[in-house]
Amino acid sequence: MKPTENPIFAEERKTKILKMLKDKKQVRVAELCDIFKVSGATIRTYLRELQDSGLLTRTHGGAIEKIQTGYELNTQQRKIQNLSKKKKIAQVALNLINDGDKIILDTGTTTCELAKLLDQKNNITVLTNDLIIANILEDFSSIEIIMFGGVIRKKFHCSVGLQGLDLIKDLVFDKAFMGVNSFCLDKGATTPDIAQADTKKSMIKASNKVILLCDSSKIEKVSFVQFASSQEIDSIITDTLEEETKKRIEEQGIEVIDHLHDILMSE
């Protein structure tokens, strides 16, 4: 008969898992097996019990810190988060744009950084629902701007709604550069707002290639509503990912462009 685990040891281990999550934001089953010298089945039991208690969120192969899926930072709050990484991601994204392209720039602080660089390109048509991006591009003589209409989300400086959906339904774009609140393989790309998700879905449907601009703090996270499955995403441009995470994403057919490590470390 299999011996029963000492419940004191189990609680100590679960407490240590929660402390690791607070420090690292995510943990892997394999990593926890090595640390605690127990089986994967035992670790998955711990994670399931902690999730049932509302203390973490399980993911494929591990767990992430518990987050509110409906919480969303406004534009001003997002602007100051990971700004250096966002600028580098934008620089890499610029290299994917060719003169003459017709592109979509979704609302977001990283896509805004990309917009600031578009004066280096010629004869570009940009559809956007972001008021700040449109204002930036207005000064670039080589950029034609199409504004996605609709209702303005106050404090988010962007439009959502039926007017924009009607505009975009008959258009085809070469690439869509999409902002994202959260991404994981199981749930795809997610956002806290339903109307925002509908707008993003229409942008993706109108594009031949979908590229997520996503710093690594958003990977293995989940927000309230999906706007793209993993199968709908062609590429992710990010900063640095653990090799195991990168491999799992690439195995789903998504190109991961994360060669920013050396650039960031040199700053």
Helices and strands as residue ranges (DSSP letters): H 7-24, E 26-28, H 29-36, H 40-52, E 56-59, E 62-65, H 75-79, H 83-94, E 102-105, H 109-115, G 118-120, E 124-128, H 131-137, E 143-147, E 151-153, E 158-160, H 162-168, E 175-178, E 182-184, E 188-191, H 194-205, E 210-213, G 216-218, E 225-228, G 230-232, E 235-237, H 243-250, E 255-257, H 261-265
